[in-house]
Amino acid sequence: MTKIGAQFPTVSLILPYQHSKASEAINSYEESGREAYEWQLNVLEPMMAYDKETGLWIHMKYGYSIPRQNGKNEVVAIREFEGLKKGENIIHTAHRTTTSKAAFNRLLKIMEESGLEEKVHFKKNQAIGQERIDLFDGGEINFRTRSSLGGLGESFDLLVVDEAQEYTDDQESALKYTIAASENPQTIYCGTPPTPHSSGTVFTGLREQALSGRSQDVGWAEWSIPEQSDVRDCELWYQTNPSLGLRITERSIRSEIGDDEIDFNIQRLGLWLKYNQKSAITENEWAELKVTQLPELEGKLFVGIKYGHDGNNVAMSIAVKTKDKKIFVESIDCRSIREGNLWILSFLRSSDIGEVVVDGANGQIVLTEQIKELNKKLKIGQKIKLPTLPTVREIIVANSKFEQELYQQNIQHKDQPSLTTIVTNADKRNIGSSGGFGYRSQVEEHDVALMDSVILAHWACTNSKPVKKQTISY
């Protein structure tokens, strides 16, 4: 007996249902001479589940993620073929023109091999970018490449989001209202887990909402592994590839293994990375600010100190102006609060400081008092300047200013590994009630306090004014 991949999803969340149109759809599909796999039926069953009393779909949104070349697009074709026969108006969207064209050709071939004839049962338009099929006495389907304006002004019953890992927020804003007027709308999302280079965020958000139970009328299924694993573990291949042994071979998968094991984990084992999914600041944006040599600096150092929200760590960074009117930033350290503040006081005492900004209610008052006590023992010229304790409004301004200066490339850094990792794996979080934002780490074990300390130092540096030279005239 031939070994085949797992026919049921490794992870799924579906709403209770009693009736489904999946069997009817499979029967129509198999009139083409094809035979649906068991796993495809297992995806279609909840996708096409409906309430018998109202006739409405149980899942208004249904997403599924499967590693490449398993036949996930065949599932969509089955759903679309049945939708056409039931009179639905459908729009199939894709990230690439070639993908959209391939979806058109796939459905067209199924229809033709099912015995339907052009000019007798349907008509088609094959113009690139405007592919369309109209089934006489049935529905119609349009195939489009997505844009931020695509679909505006049109109305559909079924929206298919192919290559969903590339589906962006602005594209969703343009397309989600196209099915609002339907009496029984449905959106199908199909794709693979996003890579660090994927531009979409909607697919990830849909998955998080579905699996956390925070959304209504949403279903989800995926074949995946929970964490990065051994790419040569053959059992994982079968766990995550339902068509292995049916249309994919062990030999073909083995040939895909290369140096990039993370990519294999994503594309072949269905791994959903827990970081770098559209970080608020991308790797490229941060890399463009890197300098290989320390720039020529001028003026005093501005220090940012952040006590972490969890009360475990405290981070310190500096910012200083450069001769070419930019601001150079660098992290000094991030240590456990248990080590005390002696290392901070030592740095402040030995450096030429313009201003110190300290944030974090769990540490800023203690540090301020320690500076006051130390200053009592120091001569006037040696005293440490008392820190600024920013308000929430000032923190919001600091984060916004950092973002603006970053995009204008007025910031420089030397690519410290710890700082780069945190900055390029950070999400925005809401602060206050007026649209302000801060940052949070996408990686649980990383403390965003290091990034926050850089932002505080940068804010202090941008607010500083050059010292005017005193002139005496007679």
C-alpha positions in Angstrom: 0.0 0.0 0.0 1.4 3.4 -1.0 2.1 5.8 1.8 0.3 9.1 1.4 0.3 12.4 3.3 -2.1 13.3 6.1 -5.6 13.8 4.7 -6.8 16.0 7.6 -5.4 19.4 8.5 -2.8 19.6 11.3 -4.6 22.7 12.6 -8.1 23.8 12.0 -11.0 25.8 13.5 -14.4 25.4 12.0 -17.9 26.3 13.2 -20.5 23.5 13.9 -22.5 22.5 10.8 -24.8 19.7 9.7 -25.2 20.3 5.9 -22.6 20.9 3.2 -22.7 21.2 -0.6 -19.3 19.7 -1.0 -20.4 16.3 -2.2 -22.5 17.9 -4.9 -19.5 20.0 -6.0 -17.2 17.0 -6.1 -19.7 15.1 -8.3 -19.8 18.0 -10.8 -15.9 18.2 -10.7 -15.5 14.5 -11.3 -17.6 14.6 -14.4 -14.4 16.0 -16.0 -12.8 12.6 -15.5 -10.7 13.9 -12.5 -10.9 12.4 -9.0 -10.7 14.6 -6.0 -8.4 13.6 -3.1 -9.8 12.9 0.3 -8.1 16.0 1.8 -9.7 18.2 -0.8 -13.1 17.0 0.3 -12.1 17.6 3.9 -11.4 21.2 3.0 -14.5 21.7 0.9 -16.9 20.2 3.5 -16.6 23.1 6.0 -16.0 25.6 3.3 -19.3 24.8 1.6 -21.2 24.2 4.9 -24.6 26.0 5.0 -27.6 26.6 7.2 -30.5 24.6 5.8 -33.1 27.0 7.1 -31.6 30.2 5.7 -29.4 28.8 2.9 -26.6 31.0 4.1 -22.9 29.9 4.3 -21.8 28.9 7.8 -18.4 30.5 7.1 -18.6 33.8 5.4 -14.8 33.8 5.4 -12.8 30.6 4.9 -9.0 30.4 4.8 -6.7 27.5 4.2 -2.9 27.2 3.9 -1.1 24.2 2.4 2.6 23.8 1.2 3.2 24.3 -2.5 2.3 22.0 -5.3 -0.2 20.0 -3.3 -3.2 21.1 -5.4 -4.8 23.8 -3.2 -5.9 25.7 -6.3 -7.9 22.7 -7.5 -10.1 23.1 -4.3 -10.9 26.7 -5.4 -11.7 25.5 -8.9 -14.2 22.9 -7.5 -15.8 25.6 -5.4 -16.0 28.1 -8.4 -17.4 25.5 -10.8 -20.2 24.7 -8.4 -20.8 28.4 -7.8 -21.1 29.0 -11.5 -23.7 26.3 -11.9 -25.7 27.8 -9.0 -25.7 31.3 -10.6 -23.1 33.0 -8.4 -21.2 36.1 -9.6 -17.5 35.4 -8.8 -14.3 37.3 -8.8 -11.0 35.4 -8.6 -8.1 37.6 -7.6 -4.3 36.8 -7.6 -1.1 38.6 -6.9 0.5 37.8 -10.3 -1.0 37.9 -13.8 0.4 34.5 -14.5 -1.4 33.0 -11.5 -4.7 34.6 -12.5 -4.3 33.3 -16.0 -3.5 29.8 -14.8 -6.6 29.8 -12.6 -8.7 30.8 -15.6 -7.2 28.0 -17.8 -7.7 25.5 -14.9 -11.4 26.1 -14.6 -12.0 26.4 -18.3 -10.4 22.9 -18.8 -12.5 21.4 -16.1 -15.6 22.8 -17.7 -14.7 21.6 -21.2 -13.7 18.1 -19.9 -17.1 17.9 -18.1 -18.8 18.1 -21.4 -19.7 21.8 -21.5 -19.2 23.4 -24.9 -18.3 27.0 -25.7 -21.1 28.9 -27.5 -23.6 26.2 -26.4 -23.2 26.3 -22.6 -20.8 29.2 -21.9 -18.8 32.0 -23.5 -15.3 33.2 -22.5 -13.1 36.2 -22.8 -9.3 35.4 -22.8 -7.9 38.9 -22.9 -5.0 39.1 -20.5 -6.1 40.7 -17.3 -9.7 40.5 -18.3 -10.3 36.8 -18.4 -14.0 35.9 -17.9 -16.4 33.0 -18.2 -20.2 33.4 -18.5 -22.2 30.2 -18.0 -25.5 30.4 -19.9 -28.4 29.9 -17.4 -25.8 30.1 -14.7 -23.3 32.6 -13.1 -20.2 34.4 -14.3 -16.6 34.6 -13.0 -13.9 37.3 -13.6 -10.2 36.7 -13.1 -8.1 39.8 -12.0 -4.7 40.7 -10.8 -5.1 42.6 -7.5 -4.5 46.3 -7.0 -5.6 48.9 -4.5 -8.4 49.9 -6.8 -9.4 46.6 -8.3 -13.1 45.7 -8.1 -14.3 49.2 -7.1 -17.9 49.8 -8.3 -18.5 46.1 -9.0 -20.6 43.6 -7.1 -20.0 39.8 -6.5 -21.2 36.9 -4.4 -17.9 35.1 -4.1 -14.5 36.7 -3.7 -11.5 34.3 -4.1 -8.2 35.6 -2.8 -5.5 33.4 -4.4 -1.8 33.8 -3.2 -3.4 35.2 0.0 0.0 35.6 1.6 0.5 38.6 -0.6 -2.9 40.2 0.1 -2.4 43.7 1.5 -4.6 45.9 3.7 -5.2 48.4 0.9 -6.2 45.7 -1.5 -8.6 44.3 1.0 -10.1 47.8 1.5 -10.8 47.9 -2.2 -12.2 44.4 -2.6 -14.1 43.5 0.6 -17.0 45.8 -0.2 -17.6 44.2 -3.6 -19.5 41.4 -2.0 -21.4 43.5 0.6 -24.6 43.7 -1.5 -24.8 39.9 -2.0 -27.5 38.0 -0.2 -25.1 35.2 0.6 -21.5 36.5 0.3 -18.4 34.4 0.9 -14.6 35.1 0.7 -12.1 32.2 0.2 -8.5 32.8 1.1 -5.9 30.2 -0.1 -2.1 30.4 0.0 1.0 29.4 1.8 2.6 30.8 5.0 4.2 34.2 4.3 7.9 34.4 3.9 9.9 37.3 5.4 9.6 39.0 2.0 5.8 38.7 1.6 4.0 42.0 1.4 0.6 40.8 2.7 -0.7 41.1 6.3 -4.4 40.1 5.9 -3.8 36.3 5.7 -1.7 36.3 8.9 -4.4 38.4 10.6 -7.2 36.2 9.5 -5.3 33.1 10.8 -4.6 34.8 14.2 -8.3 35.8 14.6 -9.7 32.5 13.6 -7.4 30.3 15.8 -7.8 32.7 18.8 -11.6 32.5 18.5 -11.8 36.3 18.2 -13.8 36.4 15.0 -17.3 35.2 13.9 -18.3 33.3 10.8 -14.7 32.4 10.0 -13.2 29.0 9.3 -9.6 28.0 9.0 -7.5 24.9 8.0 -3.8 24.4 7.6 -1.1 21.7 7.1 1.8 23.0 9.2 4.5 22.4 11.8 4.5 24.5 15.0 8.2 25.3 15.0 11.3 25.2 12.8 12.3 21.5 12.3 14.7 19.2 10.6 14.2 19.5 6.9 15.3 15.9 6.4 12.6 14.5 8.7 10.6 12.5 6.2 7.7 12.0 8.6 7.2 15.8 8.7 6.9 15.7 4.9 3.9 13.4 5.2 2.4 15.3 8.0 2.3 18.6 6.1 1.9 17.5 2.5 -1.5 15.8 1.9 -0.7 15.0 -1.7 2.6 13.3 -1.0 2.3 9.9 -2.5 -0.5 11.1 -4.7 1.0 13.8 -6.9 4.3 14.6 -5.1 7.1 12.2 -4.5 9.7 11.9 -1.7 12.4 12.2 -4.3 11.1 15.6 -5.6 10.9 16.9 -2.0 14.4 15.7 -1.2 15.7 17.6 -4.3 14.2 20.9 -2.8 16.5 20.8 0.3 19.1 23.5 0.0 21.0 25.9 2.2 18.0 28.0 3.2 16.3 25.7 5.7 13.9 28.4 6.9 12.5 28.7 3.4 12.0 24.9 3.2 10.3 25.0 6.6 7.9 27.7 5.3 7.3 26.5 1.7 7.3 22.7 2.2 6.5 22.2 5.9 4.0 25.0 6.3 5.8 26.8 9.1 4.3 30.1 10.2 7.1 32.3 11.4 6.4 34.1 14.7 8.5 37.1 13.6 9.4 39.3 10.7 5.9 39.2 9.2 5.8 42.7 7.9 7.7 44.3 10.7 6.8 48.0 11.2 10.4 48.7 10.2 11.7 46.3 7.5 15.2 44.9 7.2 15.8 46.9 4.0 14.7 50.2 5.6 17.0 49.7 8.6 19.9 48.4 6.4 19.8 51.6 4.3 20.7 53.6 7.4 23.8 51.5 8.2 27.3 53.1 8.2 30.5 51.1 8.0 32.6 53.7 9.8 31.7 55.9 12.7 30.7 59.3 11.2 32.2 62.5 12.4 30.3 63.5 15.5 29.7 66.9 17.0 28.2 68.0 20.3 27.2 66.2 23.4 25.7 62.7 23.9 21.9 62.4 24.5 21.0 59.3 26.6 17.8 57.3 26.5 17.0 54.9 29.3 14.0 52.6 29.3 12.9 50.3 32.1 11.0 47.4 30.4 7.2 46.9 30.8 7.7 43.5 32.4 10.1 44.9 35.1 12.9 42.5 34.1 15.3 44.7 32.1 16.6 48.2 31.7 18.2 49.4 28.4 20.4 52.4 27.7 21.3 54.0 24.3 22.8 57.2 23.0 22.2 59.6 20.2 24.5 62.3 18.9 24.5 64.7 15.9 26.9 64.3 13.0 28.7 66.8 10.9 26.4 66.0 8.0 23.3 67.0 10.0 22.1 63.4 10.7 21.7 61.6 14.1 23.9 58.6 14.9 22.3 56.1 17.4 23.9 53.3 19.3 22.8 51.0 22.1 25.0 50.8 25.2 23.5 47.8 26.9 20.4 46.0 28.1 20.7 44.4 31.5 18.7 42.8 34.2 17.2 45.2 36.7 18.6 42.9 39.4 22.1 44.2 38.5 21.1 47.6 39.8 21.9 51.0 38.3 25.6 51.3 39.0 26.6 50.7 35.4 24.2 53.4 34.3 25.5 55.9 36.8 29.1 55.1 35.9 28.4 55.8 32.2 26.5 59.1 32.9 29.3 60.3 35.2 32.1 59.6 32.7 30.4 61.0 29.6 29.7 64.4 28.2 25.9 64.4 28.4 23.6 66.9 26.9 20.4 65.4 28.3 19.1 62.1 29.9 15.6 60.9 29.3 14.3 58.0 31.4 11.0 56.2 30.9 9.5 53.3 32.9 7.5 53.9 36.1 9.2 50.8 37.7 12.6 52.4 37.6 12.7 56.1 36.7 12.0 57.5 40.2 14.7 55.3 41.8 17.3 56.3 39.2 16.5 59.9 39.7 16.9 59.7 43.5 20.2 57.8 43.0 21.5 60.6 40.7 20.5 63.2 43.3 22.3 61.4 46.1 25.4 60.9 43.9 25.4 64.6 43.0 25.7 65.6 46.7 29.1 63.9 46.7 30.3 65.5 43.5 31.8 68.9 42.7 29.7 71.3 40.6 31.5 70.5 37.4 31.1 66.7 38.0 27.4 66.6 38.7 25.1 64.5 36.6 22.3 66.3 34.9 18.9 65.3 36.4 16.9 63.2 33.9 13.8 64.2 32.0 10.8 62.0 32.7 8.6 62.2 29.6 4.8 62.3 29.6 2.7 59.9 27.5 2.2 62.6 25.0 5.9 63.1 24.7 6.5 59.4 24.2 4.0 59.4 21.4 5.8 62.4 19.8 9.2 60.6 20.2 7.9 57.4 18.4 6.4 59.4 15.6 9.5 61.6 15.2 11.7 58.5 15.1 9.6 57.0 12.3 9.6 60.2 10.3 13.4 60.6 10.5 13.9 57.0 9.7 11.9 57.2 6.5 13.7 60.4 5.6 17.0 58.6 6.2 18.2 61.1 8.8 19.3 58.4 11.2 22.6 56.4 11.1 23.7 53.3 13.0 26.5 50.6 12.8 24.2 47.6 12.6 24.5 46.2 16.1 23.1 42.7 15.9 20.9 42.9 19.0 19.4 46.3 18.0 18.9 45.3 14.4 17.1 42.1 15.4 14.6 44.0 17.6 14.0 46.9 15.3 13.3 44.7 12.3 11.0 42.4 14.2 8.7 45.0 15.8 5.0 45.7 15.5 3.2 49.0 16.3 1.0 49.1 19.4 -1.6 51.8 20.3 -0.8 54.4 22.9 -3.4 56.8 24.3 -6.7 57.5 22.6 -5.6 59.9 19.9 -4.0 57.5 17.4 -0.5 57.5 19.1 1.7 54.4 18.8 4.6 52.7 20.3 6.4 49.4 19.5 6.3 45.8 20.7 8.5 42.9 19.9 7.2 40.2 17.5 9.6 37.7 19.2 8.6 36.8 22.8 12.1 36.5 24.1 13.3 39.9 22.8 12.8 43.0 24.9 11.7 46.0 23.0 13.2 48.2 25.7 16.4 48.4 23.8 14.6 50.0 20.8 12.6 52.3 23.1 15.8 53.6 24.7 17.2 54.4 21.2 13.9 56.3 20.4 14.2 58.3 23.7 17.8 59.2 23.0 16.9 60.2 19.4 14.0 62.4 20.7 16.3 64.2 23.1 18.9 64.8 20.4 16.4 66.2 17.9 14.9 68.6 20.6 18.3 70.0 21.5 19.3 73.4 20.2 22.9 74.4 19.3 24.7 76.5 21.8 25.0 80.0 20.6 28.4 81.5 21.0 28.5 84.5 23.1 29.7 87.6 21.3 30.9 90.8 23.1 31.0 94.1 21.2 32.4 97.4 22.3 
